[in-house]
């Protein structure tokens, strides 16, 4: 049977002749279903899978908020199946983007069959977001490494954290996929009925557009990432009113413009 933990131990050989044990991050197929019907398969770290399933169903706009009634998990030789029980009427057929049977860890678009399947701008209006002080962002960045036990063991997984406005880290989720880690945070917040709490997201990855899209589902005042955003991420940050902050090589916190510049 596949290992159900986030890491397995394997021997490695160091140059110089030494051999020691090394933690290897587990990557396993996780099937996510709705009311017993398979919807998608993600390659993910098998930790916090209830959070992952709830988070991706919400960030992909497949189910409505506060409608998930139960989450069940089954383990098989081939992988793990997580099923969400929801009222049939809460599933929006027009929002169920068709996906193939594999969503790899490195891409938030894998499995989308056509450009028409790309995520669209949310219809709901986004309330004004609070401003986050740069000191809060720096404090969260500085505290994040100590909250990543799986990465300390493997050196190969991403982390996403939900932080209070003062920079205190409330919760952290880890995964081999950066978007999986964020989906786990969104799912954890949703399961605790905390999606509308004030705060911001900090991540250990570069800022790609799907991370902006997913973070916008929360009341995040900003999305702070270790590395800089892509051009499409900036476009989405403007569209959704979600500031992006990154830490430069010199340690400075940089805020990327998220509002169109005013004409002179």
C-alpha positions as MATLAB code, in Angstrom:
seq = 'XXXXXXXXXXXXXXXXXXXXXXXXXXXXXXXXXXXXXXXXXXXXXXXXXXXXXXXXXXXXXXXXXXXXXXXXXXXXXXXXXXXXXXXXXXXXXXXXXXXXXXXXXXXXXXXXXXXXXXXXXXXXXXXXXXXXXXXXXXXXXXXXXXXXXXXXXXXXXXXXXXXXXXXXXXXXXXXXXXXXXXXXXXXXXXXXXXXXXXXXXXXXXXXXXXXXXXXXXXXXXXXXXXXXXXXXXXXXXXXXXXXXXXXXXXXXXXXXXXXXXXXX';
ca = [
       0.000    0.000    0.000;
       1.119    3.552   -0.674;
       2.521    5.505    2.248;
      -0.174    7.721    3.744;
       2.209   10.145    5.387;
       3.712   13.276    3.904;
       7.229   11.828    3.736;
       9.097    8.545    3.510;
      12.715    7.923    4.495;
      15.257    6.735    1.934;
      19.048    6.264    2.111;
      21.172    8.799    0.214;
      24.879    8.847   -0.525;
      26.855   12.014    0.115;
      29.909   12.888   -1.924;
      32.796   11.901    0.277;
      31.498    8.460    1.130;
      28.892    9.024    3.853;
      25.436    7.422    3.682;
      22.488    8.729    5.660;
      18.691    8.772    5.714;
      16.776   11.488    3.894;
      13.110   12.443    3.986;
      11.388   12.229    0.591;
       8.108   14.071    0.047;
       5.254   11.761   -0.902;
       3.434   12.537   -4.152;
       0.305   10.482   -4.728;
      -2.832   10.562   -6.911;
      -5.790   12.022   -5.052;
      -9.182   11.640   -6.683;
     -11.736   14.265   -5.676;
     -15.389   13.491   -6.211;
     -18.771   15.127   -5.745;
     -21.607   13.010   -4.357;
     -19.815    9.818   -5.362;
     -18.996   10.922   -8.921;
     -15.295   11.477   -9.744;
     -14.467   15.058  -10.688;
     -10.691   15.365  -10.904;
      -7.454   13.710   -9.884;
      -4.650   15.774   -8.380;
      -1.072   14.772   -7.646;
      -0.654   15.903   -4.054;
       0.947   15.318   -0.679;
      -1.408   13.061    1.336;
      -1.747   15.434    4.302;
      -4.830   17.543    5.103;
      -6.761   16.026    2.211;
     -10.133   17.122    3.583;
      -8.871   20.704    3.362;
      -7.551   20.118   -0.166;
     -10.843   18.747   -1.468;
     -12.952   21.492    0.088;
     -10.515   24.189   -1.012;
     -10.251   23.186   -4.647;
     -14.011   22.727   -4.961;
     -14.462   26.294   -3.717;
     -11.593   27.962   -5.587;
     -12.650   26.288   -8.834;
     -16.167   27.644   -8.178;
     -17.693   24.173   -8.503;
     -19.733   24.320   -5.298;
     -21.242   27.193   -3.373;
     -19.812   28.320   -0.062;
     -21.128   26.746    3.137;
     -22.877   23.908    1.273;
     -20.443   21.028    1.852;
     -22.147   18.616    4.248;
     -19.510   15.895    4.658;
     -16.068   14.787    3.513;
     -15.066   11.123    3.283;
     -11.680    9.536    2.475;
     -10.866    6.075    1.138;
      -7.378    4.624    0.635;
      -6.609    2.317   -2.285;
      -3.490    0.721   -3.735;
      -3.630    3.202   -6.610;
      -4.096    6.297   -4.480;
      -6.619    8.095   -2.297;
     -10.224    9.119   -3.001;
     -11.842   12.078   -1.256;
     -15.559   12.597   -1.772;
     -17.582   15.698   -0.936;
     -21.254   15.402   -0.078;
     -23.166   18.486   -1.216;
     -26.778   19.275   -2.136;
     -27.172   18.644   -5.851;
     -28.566   22.131   -6.370;
     -25.437   23.721   -4.914;
     -23.272   22.395   -7.753;
     -23.075   24.932  -10.558;
     -22.865   23.023  -13.867;
     -21.574   26.060  -15.748;
     -18.714   26.366  -13.277;
     -17.615   22.741  -13.419;
     -14.637   23.170  -15.704;
     -13.964   19.906  -17.476;
     -10.690   18.358  -16.411;
      -8.783   15.281  -17.470;
      -7.923   12.599  -14.934;
      -4.643   14.198  -13.921;
      -3.760   17.554  -12.407;
      -0.016   17.702  -11.936;
       1.485   19.500   -8.951;
       3.236   22.249  -10.899;
       0.382   23.757  -12.869;
      -3.008   25.119  -11.980;
      -4.231   24.613  -15.532;
      -3.315   20.969  -16.149;
      -6.439   19.085  -17.165;
      -8.252   22.134  -18.556;
      -9.176   21.073  -22.084;
      -9.460   24.414  -23.856;
      -8.910   28.131  -23.430;
     -12.631   28.454  -22.778;
     -12.024   26.467  -19.610;
      -9.749   29.073  -18.093;
     -11.080   30.616  -14.875;
     -13.188   33.693  -15.323;
     -13.346   36.791  -13.173;
     -15.671   36.160  -10.223;
     -19.131   37.657  -10.587;
     -19.489   38.577   -6.944;
     -18.363   42.033   -5.879;
     -15.257   42.122   -3.743;
     -15.452   44.347   -0.649;
     -12.557   46.732    0.039;
      -9.534   44.993    1.511;
      -7.648   46.279    4.507;
      -4.095   47.532    4.058;
      -1.321   45.374    5.518;
       1.715   47.002    7.114;
       5.065   45.945    5.673;
       6.210   44.985    9.180;
       3.413   42.422    9.362;
       4.490   40.860    6.072;
       8.133   40.721    7.166;
       7.149   39.129   10.474;
       5.136   36.441    8.678;
       7.973   35.687    6.240;
      10.425   35.408    9.132;
       8.151   33.035   11.084;
       7.127   30.766    8.214;
      10.166   28.454    8.084;
       9.631   27.338   11.674;
       6.068   26.288   10.770;
       7.116   23.937    7.935;
       7.903   20.548    9.528;
       7.499   18.591    6.283;
       9.836   20.899    4.379;
      12.443   20.649    7.132;
      12.403   16.903    6.604;
      12.294   16.844    2.794;
      13.428   20.265    1.487;
      10.991   19.827   -1.395;
       7.494   21.083   -0.540;
       5.728   24.419   -0.671;
       3.861   26.095    2.163;
       0.911   28.469    2.294;
      -0.004   30.310    5.481;
      -2.981   32.342    6.642;
      -1.824   35.276    8.749;
      -3.591   37.748   10.980;
      -3.294   41.437   10.034;
      -0.426   41.848   12.537;
       1.598   39.096   10.826;
       0.889   36.292   13.303;
       0.593   32.981   11.447;
      -2.719   31.262   12.186;
      -2.362   28.121   10.108;
       0.024   26.558    7.585;
      -0.500   23.850    4.988;
       2.262   22.087    3.018;
       2.201   20.250   -0.302;
       4.396   19.339   -3.244;
       2.165   21.632   -5.317;
       2.011   25.343   -4.527;
      -1.621   25.674   -5.603;
      -2.485   22.557   -3.585;
      -0.985   24.188   -0.486;
      -3.155   27.270   -1.018;
      -6.261   25.166   -1.671;
      -5.598   23.425    1.642;
      -5.490   26.802    3.415;
      -8.735   27.897    1.739;
     -10.337   24.585    2.671;
      -9.178   24.853    6.286;
     -10.617   28.360    6.551;
     -13.895   27.277    4.961;
     -14.292   24.270    7.246;
     -13.763   26.569   10.256;
     -16.194   29.184    8.825;
     -13.351   31.720    8.710;
     -13.216   32.662    5.020;
     -14.425   36.175    5.848;
     -11.809   36.833    8.546;
      -9.344   39.651    7.972;
      -5.800   38.582    7.213;
      -3.400   37.814    4.373;
      -1.704   34.870    2.656;
       2.034   34.133    2.664;
       3.554   31.518    0.366;
       6.976   30.034   -0.309;
       6.587   30.038   -4.099;
       6.575   32.459   -6.976;
       3.278   34.233   -7.544;
       1.410   32.715  -10.482;
      -2.008   33.852  -11.632;
      -3.950   30.878  -10.246;
      -2.665   31.701   -6.768;
      -4.089   35.224   -7.080;
      -7.393   33.804   -8.261;
      -7.587   31.307   -5.395;
      -6.494   33.775   -2.701;
      -9.167   36.220   -3.861;
     -11.837   33.808   -2.645;
     -10.846   34.709    0.905;
     -10.841   38.109    2.586;
      -7.072   38.247    2.088;
      -5.758   41.797    2.192;
      -2.686   40.721    0.214;
      -0.873   37.753   -1.272;
       2.775   37.705   -0.209;
       5.136   35.303   -1.988;
       8.839   34.607   -1.668;
       9.404   35.152   -5.398;
       8.035   37.766   -7.758;
       4.772   37.482   -9.725;
       4.287   36.727  -13.386;
       2.722   39.285  -15.729;
      -0.602   37.433  -15.739;
      -0.591   37.342  -11.939;
      -0.235   41.127  -11.950;
      -3.120   41.458  -14.417;
      -5.331   39.348  -12.148;
      -4.246   41.236   -9.043;
      -5.471   44.428  -10.695;
      -8.748   42.820  -11.806;
      -9.435   41.400   -8.349;
      -8.012   44.238   -6.247;
      -5.598   41.922   -4.457;
      -2.126   43.409   -3.797;
       0.937   41.226   -4.360;
       3.977   41.542   -2.129;
       7.325   39.779   -2.524;
      10.637   39.734   -0.733;
      13.602   40.884   -2.783;
      17.113   39.419   -2.716;
      18.142   42.233   -0.362;
      15.321   41.357    2.044;
      13.206   44.380    1.135;
       9.438   43.880    0.871;
       8.187   45.029   -2.531;
       4.527   45.761   -3.285;
       3.584   45.409   -6.905;
       1.055   47.912   -8.219;
      -2.407   46.439   -8.193;
      -4.307   49.493   -9.405;
      -4.003   50.877  -12.924;
      -1.831   54.029  -12.931;
      -3.741   57.279  -13.257;
      -3.285   59.153  -16.500;
      -1.141   62.275  -16.233;
];
